[in-house]
Protein backbone atom coordinates (compact mmCIF):
# COMPACT_ATOMS: atom_id res chain seq x y z
CA UNK A 1 0.00 0.00 0.00
CA UNK A 2 1.45 3.37 -0.98
CA UNK A 3 0.16 6.87 -1.43
CA UNK A 4 -0.07 10.04 0.54
CA UNK A 5 -2.93 9.96 3.03
CA UNK A 6 -4.16 6.48 2.12
CA UNK A 7 -5.59 4.27 4.87
CA UNK A 8 -6.61 0.64 5.17
CA UNK A 9 -8.43 -1.34 7.86
CA UNK A 10 -8.19 -5.14 7.78
CA UNK A 11 -10.36 -7.03 10.26
CA UNK A 12 -10.75 -10.80 10.46
CA UNK A 13 -8.40 -11.35 7.52
CA UNK A 14 -5.79 -13.98 6.68
CA UNK A 15 -2.59 -12.96 4.87
CA UNK A 16 -0.85 -16.25 4.11
CA UNK A 17 1.80 -17.94 1.97
CA UNK A 18 2.97 -14.92 0.00
CA UNK A 19 6.48 -14.76 -1.49
CA UNK A 20 7.10 -11.23 -0.18
CA UNK A 21 5.27 -9.40 2.60
CA UNK A 22 1.82 -10.38 3.80
CA UNK A 23 1.16 -6.66 4.22
CA UNK A 24 3.48 -3.87 3.04
CA UNK A 25 2.90 -0.16 3.55
CA UNK A 26 5.22 2.73 2.72
CA UNK A 27 4.99 6.48 2.79
CA UNK A 28 2.36 8.63 4.50
CA UNK A 29 -0.23 5.87 4.93
CA UNK A 30 -2.14 4.49 7.93
CA UNK A 31 -2.93 0.83 8.48
CA UNK A 32 -5.16 -0.80 11.11
CA UNK A 33 -5.13 -4.60 11.47
CA UNK A 34 -7.23 -6.44 14.04
CA UNK A 35 -8.38 -9.99 14.76
CA UNK A 36 -6.34 -11.30 11.83
CA UNK A 37 -3.71 -13.93 10.97
CA UNK A 38 -0.46 -13.21 9.15
CA UNK A 39 1.42 -16.45 8.44
CA UNK A 40 3.79 -18.22 6.10
CA UNK A 41 5.07 -15.12 4.30
CA UNK A 42 8.67 -13.95 3.91
CA UNK A 43 7.80 -10.89 6.05
CA UNK A 44 4.49 -10.75 7.89
CA UNK A 45 4.07 -6.97 8.10
CA UNK A 46 6.52 -4.50 6.57
CA UNK A 47 6.42 -0.71 7.08
CA UNK A 48 8.76 1.93 5.69
CA UNK A 49 9.28 5.61 5.00
CA UNK A 50 6.70 7.14 7.33
CA UNK A 51 3.97 4.48 7.30
CA UNK A 52 1.96 4.04 10.50
CA UNK A 53 0.25 0.87 11.69
CA UNK A 54 -1.74 -0.25 14.71
CA UNK A 55 -2.22 -3.99 15.15
CA UNK A 56 -4.54 -5.63 17.72
CA UNK A 57 -5.36 -9.26 18.50
CA UNK A 58 -3.43 -10.59 15.51
CA UNK A 59 -1.34 -13.76 15.22
CA UNK A 60 1.95 -13.68 13.30
CA UNK A 61 3.39 -17.15 12.66
CA UNK A 62 5.82 -19.01 10.40
CA UNK A 63 6.96 -15.88 8.54
CA UNK A 64 10.46 -16.80 7.35
CA UNK A 65 12.38 -13.50 7.64
CA UNK A 66 10.47 -11.25 10.07
CA UNK A 67 7.11 -11.32 11.78
CA UNK A 68 6.97 -7.53 11.73
CA UNK A 69 9.52 -5.10 10.29
CA UNK A 70 9.52 -1.29 10.47
CA UNK A 71 12.09 0.93 8.76
CA UNK A 72 12.20 4.70 8.62
CA UNK A 73 15.38 5.62 6.83
CA UNK A 74 14.44 8.46 4.49
CA UNK A 75 13.14 11.96 5.07
CA UNK A 76 11.67 13.51 8.18
CA UNK A 77 8.73 11.11 8.45
CA UNK A 78 8.63 8.70 11.37
CA UNK A 79 7.61 5.09 10.77
CA UNK A 80 5.43 3.84 13.65
CA UNK A 81 4.36 0.29 14.44
CA UNK A 82 2.16 -0.36 17.48
CA UNK A 83 1.32 -4.00 18.24
CA UNK A 84 -0.85 -5.03 21.18
CA UNK A 85 -2.61 -8.19 22.40
CA UNK A 86 -0.95 -10.15 19.58
CA UNK A 87 1.49 -13.05 19.18
CA UNK A 88 4.62 -13.00 17.07
Secondary structure, DSSP 8 states (H G I E B T S, - for coil): -BSTT-EEEEES-EEES-SSEEEEEESS-EEEEES-EEESSSEEEEEETT-EEEEES-EEE--SSEEEEEE--SSS---EEEEES-B-
